[in-house]
């Protein structure tokens, strides 16, 4: 089984990259790849609970993160430095993730067969 890491770097508010990366991760996991996700930079905002607002027309795709267990996506990581720089704590996130420092991120990256960056 091939290990594939989906590296997310974009805010959920600036583009559709987050939604597209989620769709790709779920599709890859459905066809028996071992999929991991890593949220870095502004992508950490995807992990915060999102409240619907009538003036804000973003589709609330982060709710789909709860499907990770159904698709056997168990390795979901977040960059600890990205969280710290944005004043976000692990307890604020909407799903359970593993925070990694730079050395741990390097180790995860080196253990992958393929890395897809969005």
JOWOQUI-V640564 format. One record per pair of residues at least 24 apart in sequence whose C-alpha atoms are under 10 Angstrom apart, sorted by sequence separation. I is the first residue (numbers start at 1). J is the second residue. D is the distance in whole Angstrom. If there is no record, write none. Layout:
# JOWOQUI-V640564
I	J	D
I	J	D
This chain:
# JOWOQUI-V640564
4	28	8
4	29	9
18	43	8
79	104	9
80	105	10
17	43	10
79	105	8
19	46	10
68	95	10
78	105	9
11	39	10
14	42	10
18	46	8
66	94	9
77	105	9
3	32	10
4	33	7
5	34	8
6	35	7
7	36	9
8	37	7
9	38	9
10	39	9
11	40	10
13	42	10
65	94	9
66	95	7
2	32	9
3	33	6
4	34	6
5	35	6
6	36	6
7	37	6
8	38	6
9	39	6
10	40	8
11	41	8
12	42	8
13	43	10
65	95	7
66	96	10
1	32	7
2	33	6
3	34	5
4	35	5
5	36	5
6	37	5
7	38	5
8	39	5
9	40	5
10	41	7
11	42	5
12	43	7
47	78	9
63	94	9
65	96	10
77	108	9
1	33	6
2	34	6
3	35	6
4	36	6
5	37	6
6	38	6
7	39	6
8	40	6
9	41	5
10	42	5
11	43	5
12	44	9
13	45	9
36	68	10
62	94	9
63	95	9
1	34	7
2	35	8
3	36	8
4	37	9
5	38	7
6	39	9
7	40	7
8	41	8
9	42	6
10	43	5
11	44	7
12	45	7
13	46	9
35	68	10
44	77	10
62	95	10
75	108	10
1	35	10
8	42	9
9	43	5
10	44	8
11	45	6
12	46	6
44	78	7
8	43	6
9	44	8
10	45	9
11	46	6
12	47	9
43	78	9
44	79	8
7	43	9
8	44	8
9	45	10
10	46	8
11	47	10
35	71	9
36	72	10
37	73	8
43	79	10
44	80	10
9	46	10
34	71	10
35	72	8
36	73	6
37	74	9
38	75	8
39	76	8
40	77	9
41	78	9
45	82	10
8	46	9
23	61	10
26	64	10
34	72	8
35	73	6
36	74	7
37	75	6
38	76	6
39	77	6
40	78	6
41	79	8
44	82	7
45	83	9
22	61	8
26	65	10
29	68	9
32	71	9
33	72	10
34	73	7
35	74	8
36	75	5
37	76	5
38	77	5
39	78	5
40	79	5
41	80	10
43	82	9
44	83	7
19	59	9
22	62	9
30	70	10
31	71	10
32	72	9
33	73	10
34	74	9
35	75	7
36	76	6
37	77	6
38	78	5
39	79	6
40	80	8
41	81	8
42	82	7
43	83	10
48	88	9
19	60	9
20	61	10
23	64	9
26	67	8
29	70	10
30	71	6
34	75	9
35	76	9
36	77	8
37	78	8
38	79	7
39	80	10
40	81	8
41	82	5
42	83	9
45	86	9
48	89	10
16	58	10
19	61	6
22	64	8
26	68	8
29	71	6
30	72	9
40	82	6
41	83	8
44	86	9
48	90	10
13	56	10
15	58	10
16	59	10
18	61	8
19	62	8
22	65	8
25	68	9
28	71	9
29	72	7
30	73	10
39	82	9
40	83	8
42	85	10
45	88	9
47	90	10
48	91	10
49	92	8
14	58	10
18	62	9
26	70	10
27	71	9
29	73	7
39	83	10
41	85	9
42	86	8
44	88	9
48	92	6
49	93	7
50	94	9
13	58	7
19	64	10
26	71	7
41	86	9
47	92	9
48	93	5
49	94	5
12	58	8
13	59	10
22	68	10
25	71	9
26	72	9
47	93	5
48	94	5
49	95	9
12	59	10
26	73	8
46	93	9
47	94	6
48	95	8
12	60	9
25	73	9
45	93	9
46	94	9
47	95	7
12	61	9
44	93	9
47	96	9
12	62	9
47	97	9
39	97	10
38	97	9
37	97	10
38	98	9
39	99	10
38	99	9
38	100	9
38	105	9
5	75	9
6	76	10
7	77	9
8	78	9
38	108	9
5	76	9
7	78	10
38	109	9
36	108	9
9	82	10
43	118	10
36	112	9
35	112	9
34	112	9
37	115	10
34	113	10
35	114	10
36	115	9
37	116	10
38	117	10
35	115	10
25	116	10
24	116	10
21	116	9
21	117	8
22	118	10
21	118	6
20	118	8
19	118	10
17	117	10
18	118	7
17	118	6
7	109	10
16	118	10
5	108	9
5	109	8
4	109	9
5	111	9
4	111	9
5	112	6
10	117	10
3	111	8
4	112	6
5	113	8
6	114	9
7	115	7
8	116	9
9	117	8
10	118	7
3	112	5
4	113	6
5	114	6
6	115	6
7	116	6
8	117	6
9	118	6
2	112	8
3	113	5
4	114	5
5	115	5
6	116	5
7	117	5
8	118	5
2	113	6
3	114	7
4	115	6
5	116	6
6	117	6
7	118	6
1	113	10
2	114	8
3	115	9
4	116	7
5	117	8
6	118	7
